[in-house]
């Protein structure tokens, strides 16, 4: 793998990470509700799943998953259901009262629960699966050892996406300081939940197509 190919990969990864998908929406939503410390645990869970996907891709199991239409379809629908569940929970939190959600975040979820939430969301994200099993191999050269290339690409991807997700969480936390009124906090919960559900519907429509 040449330095030029690596630079193209890093640029593509950075741009893809910036696009608001399910992972970004989760980090931003929880950054607004609980602060960057909690949303960073979501990001770590997302990155953990990405690392697992890199390992599967290196072993060639990702291509097998993509080839098995039944398994891939099941994973995609699980992702849709999980996105709807998270979005509905955010909407419920907004309906029950935004002030409590912000004033006492420790009563909601532990850091470990945020980590698992992020990991599970990314595990059912078909966009992530397609990236690792379809797009990633385009940057790997078969003329040299494959494992070191996956290691370099994996570390680069994790570093880039970590930077982007942590920035999103920090920006969301700072924005939440402007949303001190209960009505504004409710609206942010409703909006975050609605966007996640819309993402799930979009994935479902793609699945039907």
Steps between C-alpha positions, in 0.01 A plus 500: 500500500649830390492823697268646237246221553524547877438875470194437284370253760553746787324777306208270414474379860500857631224609263290191569540553876373858468177389329221484763410133515368286788835510685529879481134547599546279806814685613344842442173404669669367811751786496206740522325299771785372716817684396815404314627262768205270445481542122871417478415155639251461215782592262733244659235231453461598135877488450520160671251357251696660216815328625313169498387565143858568397600166651219319319593668173863397542389141554275512196186438706350832398475389138325181613248708694429715197464189282248346740191704415289353778748578776574846364128579474444385859782723625358798311151451647643464851673831445173660392317372809778611735510850348124533548531382862769758580308777324178412681681505834631851427149618409363348821767676704396827341133432572564410864697818560830630372621658822545169677691349209764771521515576870560141610659302214651245737153361567460399136795298376847404611802557274499128423136517388586789269791295363273202430237726344754639254645157423159344433387789283809476282474120482161533333593792277493375137694808390791390718476140380505603135798726563708224653408218265456689172688831505796416725645224277536756220789656694682172561769381260539126447858550386621547858411348837132562571501487882731803549286700258184423696682597820607836355157570354329392821709721726463793262123458484461473876715808565313709241153393610588537868603861435178572311267333752671658801471841331130441434444406865690805628315738268167345603584543869585867450183552299295342779608781735292733287199271541439563868122525480299182546305556178823529298637185661182312411526616141862387474400154627208480257715617209784256576256211536308595186820518294605153615157359412516673159840338448347163585214556254752595233694180561176301485409657165846419366451145622172472312666639190 
